[in-house]
Amino acid sequence: MTRSPHILLTGFDPFGGETINPSWEAVRSLHGRRAGGHRIVAVQLPTEFAASLKALRRALREVRPAIVLGVGQAGGRSRLSIERVAINVNDARIPDNAGAQPVDEPVVADGPAAYFSSLPIKAMLAALREAGLPAEVSNTAGTYVCNHIAYAMAHYTARQRGVRTGFVHIPFLPDQAVTHAHAPSMSLEDVRRGLLVALRTAARVQTDARLAAGAIS
Ligand code: PCA
């Protein structure tokens, strides 16, 4: 019997004073589900620069995914935010969950400056809009643990033919927004549905759609 291709779907544990991380809540609810003929394997990564890398590398070895999608909380963003690029720099505004606060250090010494997502980000955007979910293409994943992981997943699979990687940032949950005045939020059900739509699209579409979704500034 041939093994169906796998999707490695990662979420993070809570950080920055929050008691939950919506990325893990959404991701764990999709463990074992299928999307576009792929089986989803959900893995939690710690919000720690060093330990998240180790956990990612272990998961890549064990799952041998065809698609890797990282998911992280971006409090303050209002939409499902499909990241276009990950850059080779860690510049932490707050310490990570292990107390580390790298400033202007590379994710991978001597690695390239950046990696573009190899998932069909425009097709994913179009599919999310079609499904009635607010979504956007983002041109920065920040310089904290999410960017670090988005960069690392591209770097560590760069020589593996057929492996595609990308990252999606998600808003706070309504529960969290209660204590953050003016912060937008999105329900867990919408995030979960959006991730499934994004993954189905990623699994089915090899050549990205041509759709203007850039930013002027
Ligand atoms: N968001 C953080 C790290 C973990 C998470 O969920 C980030 O955007 O870097």
Residues whose N, C-alpha, C, O or C-beta is under 5 A from the ligand:
A	BS01	PCA	F12 S23 T47 G72 Q73 A141 Y144 V145 C146 N147
